[in-house]
Amino acid sequence: MPNRTLRHLLVAAALVFAQQAAQLHALSHLQHDMAKAERSGKCVPPVSHPAEQCIAYHAVDSALPALALAIEPPRIALPAVAPVVLPLPFSPRIEFDSRAPPVLS
């Protein structure tokens, strides 16, 4: 049993580190994307790494969000609470009547 748990922990750690590396790889494209936006796609310097590296990181970049759907907890419906209306203990008092005549004009 400890061997299996250790294996699962190692796979989880490898997945986390691979996703972190994929995020850093995506940030390495930021300078290239900014230059492409500034120059409207003309005369943009190439990316400083081979395309195989992009393809390798693309395989890992969305592993955890897809895994979250597989482990969705069961939904529990909360009981509906009936609304309660309480009667007012006294009638509301009108403090200001805009149609009243001025007191001392």
TAVENTA-V369144 format. One record per pair of residues at least 24 apart in sequence whose ideal C-beta (glycine too) atoms are under 10 Angstrom apart, sorted by sequence separation. I is the first residue (numbers start at 0). J is the second residue. If there is no record, write none. Layout:
# TAVENTA-V369144
I	J
I	J
This chain:
# TAVENTA-V369144
24	48
27	52
28	53
27	53
24	52
25	53
24	53
27	56
24	55
25	56
21	53
24	56
25	57
23	56
24	57
21	55
22	56
20	55
21	56
24	59
25	60
20	56
21	57
24	60
21	58
22	59
17	55
18	56
21	59
22	60
17	56
20	59
21	60
19	59
20	60
21	61
17	58
18	59
21	62
17	59
18	60
16	59
17	60
18	61
18	62
14	59
17	62
18	63
13	59
18	64
15	62
14	62
15	63
14	63
11	63
14	66
